[in-house]
Amino acid sequence: QQWFAHLSTLGHVITVMLQKGTTTSRMTLTNCLDQMIAATRSKISELRTDFPGRPIILIGWNTGAAVACQVRN
């Protein structure tokens, strides 16, 4: 909550959420990571449409940082 409050003073803070379903409890780690990367890339595409020309800064901790590094371009 504190990070969200601090970062929101700098700009829009968007959280990328995964779709939960009945199969998420049986999902492999690889499939979960693939879904996280796909959801993040989808959100980035959406943000580029909504805010053309604006910089997008990806921030994450632990796995979120690894996903941010994977999808950067």
N, C-alpha and C positions, 0 to 999 in steps of 0.2 A: 504494500500500500504506500509506503514512504517513497519508494523509487518511482512509482506511478505518479505520485503527486509532484515530486521534484522534476521528473522528465516532462510532465505536462506543462510546466512553465516555459519549456523551450519550444514546444510544438505539439502536434497531434500525436497521441499515443494510441496505437492500435494493437490489440492483442489477437494473436492467431490462435484459434481454437480448433481442436479436432472434433470430427463428428463421432459421437458415441453411438454404438449400436450393440446388438446382442453378440456380435462376434469379437468385440474388442477384448473381452476377457481371455479369448483363445488365440489372440493375434501373436505372431512371432515378433521378436525385436526388430528384425529386418523389415517386416511389413509395417510396423509402427513407425519406424524411421522414414520409410518411403512415403507414408501418408503425411508425416510432419513436413517433409520437404515439399511435397506436392501442395499441401495447404498453404505453406509459406510463399511458394512461387505464385500460386493463384492470388493470394492477397496482395503481393507486390504488383502483379499485373493490374489488379483492380485499382490500386492506389495510383499507379502511373496514368490510368485513364481519368481518375477523379482529380488528380493534382498534377497535370502535365508540367514538366520542367522543374518540379520541386525535388530537392534531394530526399532520398529515403535512407534512413540510418537504421540498421538492424542491430539490436542489442539483445543479448541472451546470457544466461548463466547456465553452466554445466552443459546439458544436452542442447539447450537453446542456443548457446554460443557456437556449438559444433554445427547446428543447422544453419545459423546465420553465415558461417564461413562457407558452407556447402553451396548455398544459393546466391551468394554475392556475385555480381557481374557488373 
